[in-house]
């Protein structure tokens, strides 16, 4: 687990992402998809980013890696070991210090056998075999092409390409879909092991249970904004330990906690309210919630809420 006093390995602060698109005829406008996303990651810790589909989790990963589309408009800060994450810095650290396990299986090269894709420039045959054993992949898979593998096997191959170099910062974007629960737990245990050895892991996931089993901190996203950053232990302790109304609603929606839904839906990016994105669904809403709300330190965590408790 990371030391609370040590500096951040990765610092994302108030990141906003919009996309220029044609509206009517040749008229262009910007669609704001992410606004005010903040996520910190220290060496030796796993920070899980959770939230509903469409809350901006994968765009966060793409922004850090510098693989957003050309029409993306980005503001805010992304820093790596205190330095601004420039194109030159990304080029220097990608693959060796910074690695991505992407969500889409299309990131695998369809014309290259999987063994070569895993080893890359920073791996070795010995490391590749160890990872195959850990992820229960048969040796013959190293000589196969991606189209010859199942979805779950392809997912494990993608993760292997990211972890084989033991990068300082690993971004895992929804790494477990298509896996059995036992395999998913094995992957999470490997992430925990890498973090204990000093790596920082940014885990983007919809599976809160898996996240709680291995993460140190949880960043909760809603409608393209970070609404709370809390210790994983706060989620395990129950809703009274959480600060934001959405975080508490998310806790109550977990099956073992009653599977209690809340009225309404997450707003689409082109229909976001001016202030708090959760305000239209929040029972605590007042006029103060209709203005922009900053992320602030509160009860040993961070929260974006006027009425945090």
ABEGO torsion letter per residue (X at the ends): XBBAABBBABBBBGBBBBBBBBABEABBBBBBABBGBBBBBBBGBBBBBBEBBGAGAAAAAAAAAGABBAABBBBEBBBBGGBBBBAAAAAAABGAABBBBBABAAABBAABBAAAAAAEAABBAAAAAAAAAAAGBBAAAAABBAAABBAAAAAAAAAAAAAAAGBABBBBBGAABGBBAAAAAAAAAAAAAAAAAGBBBBBBBABAAAAAAABABBBBBBGGBBABBBBAAAAAAEAAABABAAAAAAAAABAAAGGBBBBEBBBBAAABBABBAAAAABAABBAAAABBBBBBBBGGBBBBBAABX
